[in-house]
Each structure stands twice: as C-alpha cells, then as structure tokens.
Amino acid sequence: MNAKVKFLVTGAAGFIGSNLVAALVSRGERVRALDNLATGFWENLDGIPDQSKIERITADIRDASALAEAMQGVEVCFHQGALGSVPKSVAFPVESTSVNVVGTTTVLDVARHQGVRRVIFAASSSAYGETEELPKRETMPTMPLSPYAITKVTGELSLKVFASIYGLETLSLRYFNVFGPNQSPDGAYAAAIPKFVNQALDGQAIHLFGDGKQTRDFSFVKNTVTANLLAADCSKKLSGEIVNIAGERRVELLGLVEEIGRRLAQSTQGSPPVEVIHDPPRAGDIRHSLGDITRARELLGFAPLVRWEEGLPSTIEYLRTLRKEGRSAASAVMSKLWA
C-alpha cells in the first residue's frame, strides 16, 4: 500500500464518493477508495482517466483492522460511507444504525489512532425534521423523523466529541438533496431525481408521494464535492462544526417533474408528455426543505456553482448511457464533470 496517499474516501464506490474520488484525481492526488460494495459499484470509478492514482479497498467501515491499514499515512478522511435512504432505514432500522453509527464511530476511533488530521463527515439535512421555519439554519434544534436521520445526528455529535476529547479535526457537512451522475436509479429506495428521470425514459408515469407540492432544495453533486474539497483545504482548525451544503433554492416536486419533461423533450424529438401518478404519502418524509448556507460561506468560502436545472442534462445523459452501455461506460459521464 502506497504510504504517500494523503486522502481516504469511504463509500468511494457510491454516488458522492465516486465523484469525490474523480475530483481528487483530477487535481493530481492519489486516493485510497474504500467501500464494502453493499450499495456501491467499483464500476462507478472506471471512467476516471488515471486509474493508477486510485487504490481500491473492498472493506466495511466497521472493520477496524481494514480501516487502520487504509488510513496509514492519510491526512484527510472524507467519510461518505453509509447505508443511505430514509425509507430504507424505516424498513431496516437495525442495519441502518449498525452501519451508520458503529461505522462512523469506528472511522473516528481508527483515525485518531492512525494520526489522521481531519475527518469530513457526510451529514444530512434530514436532521432538521419537520419544522415550519425556512430556511433551515444550523442553530435550529434537530428533530429527526427517521432512523436514518437519527444516525446522522448521532454522527455529528460523535464528531464534536472526538474533536473535543482527542483533538481530531472534524467537520459535518449537512447535504441537501444531492443528485447527479453516478446516482443509482434502481430499487425501491432510489432518490427522487434519478428515479423520476428513469421512469420518464421508460415512458412510464412518474410516481409522487402525496400531492407533489412538497419542496426540496436540490443540490447538484458538483456543489457537494466542491464543499468537501474546500473543507479539506480549509486553513482553520476545525472542531466539530456543522454547516449546510445546499443550493439555497427550493422547487416543488411537481415543478421538478415538469422541468424533467421539458429537458427530455429538448433532447429527444417526439418525447411524450410526462404523466404523474400520486401515491399515498410516505412515512419519514418531510414536507419542505431549504438550506441557509451562510455558515458554509463564512467558514469555507462555499457557494453553489451549478443550479439544479443546469445539473439535469448531465444527469439525464448519465442515465441514458447507463441504460444503453452499462455502469462502467456511464461513469465516464461523471468523470467529465471533473475534466
């Protein structure tokens, strides 16, 4: 194992993790990429041009010995590894808690023993729960509505404690509704945008839970990864701070579906209108979401680079390529974001 690797990405074969690996490699960095492949795919990294800069490690974040080896010589750990999805956590709360809570604690403990300087954690806007006040600010109390949200809040608390007790630099980035290339459209727990686009590409109706007037602050993955890179480069000593990473704009799901239909019509002659079917509301879902990124601006110099509408074309291109040529070929669409 190359001791000169500065960065470790957990969950590296997943959606955000693979984009982060591609961004780091594009900067000329060597990266250790760790994933247990429970939900990720190594093919998500195949489109990155310089494969010699990536060390792939198939291991679980709860495996302390594997983590210890992976963290040798590492300065910054981007902890993206998790069992994602609110509805999946509702269906499998014990598994979600084991991976996300025990896994995060293991990452932190091994990091401090191995001399890692900084751990950057993929937190979640689900921490806010259902509060009427908008936009969501980090000073607001957490009100988790799902096992997944509980695990993410627990992770934030753990990062604060490890910073306080052990002096490990930590930072929690609360992601708001990230989407883009390499996000899977498959399964009952797929995120909204890839699921909706895939249904439309199939000529199927798009299924919305409830009336479709719920709103989300969608953030293109390039914004999210840029925030991680800023966090890694930040010259300030970090001690468990929490910052929102969002687009600062919200859209009704009905409006999102309309925009997806418009983009598909632009790229495909004769594309049929998108039909919507309303299903019953889903347990654990929140009604409205909008993030205030003032703190991220002040601490990291973060600002959204890509509006959510501007992120749809590459997302659609990725999903079309995935359907026609498979995951390895589709990952080249993701890699183009970082060329």
C-alpha positions as CSV (number, residue, x, y, z in Angstrom):
1,M,0.0,0.0,0.0
2,N,1.4,3.4,-1.0
3,A,2.2,5.4,2.1
4,K,2.2,8.7,0.3
5,V,-1.6,8.8,-0.2
6,K,-3.0,11.9,1.5
7,F,-6.7,11.2,1.1
8,L,-9.1,8.3,2.0
9,V,-12.6,8.3,0.8
10,T,-15.0,5.9,2.5
11,G,-18.1,4.9,0.4
12,A,-15.9,5.6,-2.6
13,A,-17.8,3.3,-4.9
14,G,-21.1,5.1,-4.2
15,F,-22.6,8.2,-5.7
16,I,-21.0,11.1,-3.9
17,G,-17.9,9.2,-3.0
18,S,-17.1,8.3,-6.6
19,N,-17.5,11.9,-7.7
20,L,-15.2,12.9,-4.9
21,V,-12.5,10.4,-6.0
22,A,-12.8,11.7,-9.6
23,A,-12.4,15.3,-8.4
24,L,-9.3,14.5,-6.3
25,V,-7.7,12.6,-9.1
26,S,-8.3,15.5,-11.4
27,R,-6.3,17.6,-9.0
28,G,-3.4,15.2,-9.4
29,E,-4.0,13.5,-6.0
30,R,-3.6,9.8,-5.2
31,V,-6.6,8.4,-3.4
32,R,-7.5,5.4,-1.3
33,A,-11.0,4.4,-2.1
34,L,-12.8,2.1,0.4
35,D,-16.2,0.5,0.0
36,N,-17.9,-2.7,1.1
37,L,-20.0,-2.7,-2.2
38,A,-23.2,-3.2,-0.3
39,T,-24.8,-0.4,-2.3
40,G,-21.8,0.9,-4.3
41,F,-20.1,-0.4,-7.5
42,W,-16.4,-0.2,-8.4
43,E,-17.6,0.4,-12.0
44,N,-18.5,3.9,-10.8
45,L,-14.8,4.7,-10.8
46,D,-14.0,3.1,-14.2
47,G,-14.5,6.3,-16.2
48,I,-11.8,8.2,-14.3
49,P,-8.8,8.5,-16.7
50,D,-5.8,8.0,-14.4
51,Q,-6.6,4.7,-12.6
52,S,-3.1,4.4,-11.3
53,K,-3.9,7.1,-8.8
54,I,-6.7,5.1,-7.2
55,E,-6.2,2.3,-4.6
56,R,-9.4,0.3,-4.3
57,I,-10.0,-1.4,-1.0
58,T,-13.1,-3.6,-0.5
59,A,-13.9,-3.4,3.2
60,D,-16.6,-2.4,5.7
61,I,-16.3,0.8,7.7
62,R,-17.0,-1.3,10.8
63,D,-13.8,-3.3,10.2
64,A,-11.2,-1.5,12.4
65,S,-8.2,-3.5,11.1
66,A,-9.1,-2.8,7.5
67,L,-9.5,0.9,8.3
68,A,-6.2,1.0,10.1
69,E,-4.4,-0.3,7.1
70,A,-6.3,2.1,4.8
71,M,-5.6,5.1,6.9
72,Q,-1.8,4.6,7.0
73,G,-0.2,7.9,6.1
74,V,-3.6,9.5,5.4
75,E,-4.1,13.2,6.3
76,V,-7.7,13.7,5.4
77,C,-10.6,11.2,5.5
78,F,-13.7,12.0,3.6
79,H,-16.3,9.8,5.4
80,Q,-19.0,9.2,2.8
81,G,-19.7,5.6,3.7
82,A,-23.2,4.9,5.0
83,L,-26.4,3.0,4.4
84,G,-28.3,5.8,2.9
85,S,-32.0,6.4,2.2
86,V,-34.7,7.4,4.7
87,P,-37.3,4.8,3.6
88,K,-34.6,2.0,3.7
89,S,-33.9,3.0,7.3
90,V,-37.6,2.8,8.1
91,A,-37.6,-0.7,6.7
92,F,-34.3,-1.8,8.2
93,P,-33.6,0.4,11.3
94,V,-31.1,-2.0,13.0
95,E,-29.0,-2.4,9.9
96,S,-29.0,1.3,9.3
97,T,-28.0,2.1,12.8
98,S,-25.2,-0.5,12.8
99,V,-23.6,0.8,9.6
100,N,-24.0,4.5,10.2
101,V,-23.4,4.8,13.9
102,V,-21.0,1.9,14.6
103,G,-19.3,2.6,11.3
104,T,-18.8,6.3,11.9
105,T,-17.5,5.7,15.5
106,T,-15.0,3.2,14.1
107,V,-13.8,5.6,11.4
108,L,-13.3,8.3,14.1
109,D,-11.5,6.0,16.5
110,V,-9.2,4.5,13.9
111,A,-8.5,8.0,12.5
112,R,-7.3,9.3,15.8
113,H,-5.1,6.3,16.5
114,Q,-3.6,6.4,13.0
115,G,-2.8,10.1,13.2
116,V,-5.3,11.3,10.6
117,R,-5.5,15.1,10.9
118,R,-9.1,15.7,9.7
119,V,-12.3,13.8,9.2
120,I,-15.0,15.3,7.0
121,F,-18.4,13.7,7.5
122,A,-21.4,13.4,5.1
123,A,-24.2,14.6,7.4
124,S,-27.8,15.1,6.3
125,S,-30.5,17.8,6.2
126,S,-32.8,15.1,7.4
127,A,-31.5,16.2,10.9
128,Y,-33.9,19.1,10.8
129,G,-37.1,17.0,10.5
130,E,-40.4,18.7,10.0
131,T,-40.2,22.3,11.2
132,E,-42.1,25.1,9.5
133,E,-39.3,27.6,9.7
134,L,-37.4,28.2,6.5
135,P,-34.6,28.3,5.6
136,K,-33.0,25.6,7.8
137,R,-30.1,27.0,9.9
138,E,-27.6,25.0,11.9
139,T,-28.7,26.8,15.1
140,M,-32.1,25.2,14.9
141,P,-32.8,22.1,17.0
142,T,-32.6,18.7,15.4
143,M,-35.9,16.8,15.1
144,P,-35.1,13.6,13.2
145,L,-38.1,11.7,11.8
146,S,-36.5,8.5,10.7
147,P,-33.8,6.0,11.9
148,Y,-31.5,7.4,9.1
149,A,-31.8,10.9,10.4
150,I,-31.1,9.7,13.9
151,T,-27.9,8.0,12.7
152,K,-26.7,11.2,11.0
153,V,-27.4,13.4,14.0
154,T,-25.5,10.8,16.2
155,G,-22.6,11.0,13.7
156,E,-22.5,14.8,14.1
157,L,-22.4,14.5,17.9
158,S,-19.6,11.9,17.7
159,L,-17.5,14.2,15.5
160,K,-17.9,17.0,18.1
161,V,-16.9,14.7,21.0
162,F,-13.9,13.3,19.1
163,A,-12.7,16.8,18.4
164,S,-13.2,17.9,22.0
165,I,-11.6,14.8,23.7
166,Y,-9.0,13.7,21.2
167,G,-8.2,16.9,19.2
168,L,-9.1,15.2,16.0
169,E,-10.2,17.9,13.5
170,T,-13.7,17.2,12.3
171,L,-16.4,18.9,10.2
172,S,-20.0,17.8,9.4
173,L,-21.4,18.8,6.0
174,R,-25.2,18.7,6.1
175,Y,-26.1,17.7,2.5
176,F,-29.5,18.8,1.0
177,N,-30.9,16.5,-1.7
178,V,-27.8,15.8,-3.8
179,F,-28.2,14.5,-7.3
180,G,-26.2,13.9,-10.4
181,P,-24.2,11.3,-12.4
182,N,-23.4,8.0,-10.7
183,Q,-26.5,8.2,-8.6
184,S,-28.4,4.9,-8.9
185,P,-32.0,5.0,-10.3
186,D,-32.7,1.4,-9.2
187,G,-34.6,-0.1,-6.4
188,A,-37.4,0.9,-4.1
189,Y,-35.2,3.3,-2.2
190,A,-33.8,5.3,-5.2
191,A,-33.6,9.1,-4.8
192,A,-36.2,11.3,-6.5
193,I,-34.4,12.7,-9.5
194,P,-32.8,9.6,-10.9
195,K,-35.9,7.6,-10.2
196,F,-38.1,10.2,-11.9
197,V,-35.8,10.5,-15.0
198,N,-35.6,6.7,-15.3
199,Q,-39.4,6.4,-15.2
200,A,-39.8,9.1,-17.9
201,L,-37.1,7.4,-20.1
202,D,-39.1,4.2,-19.8
203,G,-42.2,6.0,-20.9
204,Q,-43.8,5.3,-17.5
205,A,-45.8,7.6,-15.3
206,I,-43.8,9.3,-12.5
207,H,-45.0,8.4,-9.1
208,L,-45.1,11.2,-6.5
209,F,-45.8,10.5,-2.8
210,G,-48.7,12.8,-1.8
211,D,-49.8,15.9,-3.7
212,G,-46.4,16.7,-5.2
213,K,-46.4,20.2,-3.6
214,Q,-43.7,19.3,-1.2
215,T,-40.5,21.2,-1.8
216,R,-36.8,20.3,-1.9
217,D,-33.5,22.2,-2.1
218,F,-31.8,20.1,-4.7
219,S,-28.1,20.4,-5.0
220,F,-26.1,19.2,-7.9
221,V,-23.2,16.8,-6.9
222,K,-20.6,19.2,-8.2
223,N,-21.6,21.7,-5.5
224,T,-21.4,19.0,-2.8
225,V,-18.0,17.7,-3.9
226,T,-16.6,21.3,-4.1
227,A,-17.7,21.8,-0.5
228,N,-15.7,18.7,0.5
229,L,-12.6,20.0,-1.3
230,L,-13.0,23.4,0.4
231,A,-13.3,21.6,3.7
232,A,-10.1,19.6,3.1
233,D,-8.2,22.8,2.1
234,C,-9.6,25.0,4.9
235,S,-6.7,26.5,6.9
236,K,-8.8,27.0,10.0
237,K,-8.6,24.4,12.8
238,L,-11.9,22.5,12.7
239,S,-13.6,21.2,15.8
240,G,-16.8,19.6,15.0
241,E,-18.6,22.4,13.2
242,I,-21.8,21.7,11.3
243,V,-22.5,23.5,8.0
244,N,-25.3,23.3,5.5
245,I,-24.4,22.4,1.9
246,A,-27.3,23.3,-0.3
247,G,-28.4,25.2,-3.4
248,E,-30.4,27.8,-1.5
249,R,-33.4,27.4,-3.8
250,R,-36.4,25.1,-3.5
251,V,-38.7,23.6,-6.0
252,E,-42.0,21.8,-5.8
253,L,-41.7,18.2,-6.9
254,L,-44.4,18.9,-9.5
255,G,-42.2,21.6,-10.9
256,L,-39.3,19.3,-10.9
257,V,-41.2,16.7,-12.9
258,E,-42.3,19.5,-15.4
259,E,-38.6,20.5,-15.8
260,I,-37.5,16.9,-16.4
261,G,-40.2,16.6,-19.1
262,R,-39.0,19.8,-20.7
263,R,-35.4,18.7,-20.7
264,L,-36.2,15.3,-22.2
265,A,-38.3,16.9,-24.9
266,Q,-35.3,19.1,-25.8
267,S,-33.0,16.2,-26.1
268,T,-35.4,13.7,-27.7
269,Q,-37.6,14.6,-30.6
270,G,-41.2,13.4,-30.1
271,S,-40.7,12.7,-26.4
272,P,-44.2,12.1,-24.9
273,P,-45.6,14.3,-22.1
274,V,-44.7,13.1,-18.6
275,E,-47.6,11.6,-16.7
276,V,-47.8,11.9,-12.9
277,I,-49.5,9.4,-10.5
278,H,-50.0,10.4,-6.9
279,D,-49.3,7.7,-4.3
280,P,-50.1,7.9,-0.6
281,P,-47.6,10.0,1.5
282,R,-44.6,8.1,2.7
283,A,-43.5,7.7,6.4
284,G,-40.4,9.7,7.4
285,D,-40.6,12.2,4.6
286,I,-40.5,15.9,5.3
287,R,-42.8,18.5,3.7
288,H,-40.4,21.4,2.9
289,S,-36.7,21.8,2.8
290,L,-34.4,24.8,2.1
291,G,-30.9,25.3,3.4
292,D,-29.2,28.5,4.6
293,I,-25.5,28.3,3.6
294,T,-24.3,31.5,5.4
295,R,-22.1,29.5,7.8
296,A,-20.6,27.5,4.9
297,R,-19.8,30.7,3.1
298,E,-18.1,32.2,6.1
299,L,-16.1,29.1,7.2
300,L,-15.3,27.5,3.8
301,G,-16.0,30.1,1.2
302,F,-18.6,27.8,-0.3
303,A,-21.2,28.9,-2.9
304,P,-23.2,26.8,-5.3
305,L,-21.6,26.6,-8.7
306,V,-24.4,24.8,-10.6
307,R,-28.1,25.5,-10.4
308,W,-30.3,22.4,-10.1
309,E,-31.8,22.9,-13.6
310,E,-28.2,23.1,-15.0
311,G,-27.4,19.8,-13.4
312,L,-30.2,17.9,-15.1
313,P,-28.7,17.5,-18.6
314,S,-25.6,15.6,-17.4
315,T,-27.8,13.5,-15.1
316,I,-30.1,12.6,-18.0
317,E,-27.0,11.8,-20.1
318,Y,-25.6,9.6,-17.4
319,L,-28.9,7.6,-17.0
320,R,-29.3,7.2,-20.8
321,T,-25.7,5.9,-21.0
322,L,-26.3,3.6,-18.1
323,R,-29.3,2.0,-19.8
324,K,-27.5,1.5,-23.1
325,E,-23.9,0.8,-22.2
326,G,-23.7,-0.1,-18.6
327,R,-22.2,1.4,-15.4
328,S,-18.6,1.5,-16.5
329,A,-19.3,3.5,-19.6
330,A,-21.8,5.7,-17.8
331,S,-19.1,6.6,-15.2
332,A,-17.3,8.5,-18.0
333,V,-20.2,11.0,-17.9
334,M,-19.4,11.6,-14.2
335,S,-15.7,11.9,-14.9
336,K,-16.4,14.7,-17.5
337,L,-17.6,16.9,-14.6
338,W,-14.1,17.0,-13.3
339,A,-12.1,17.1,-16.5
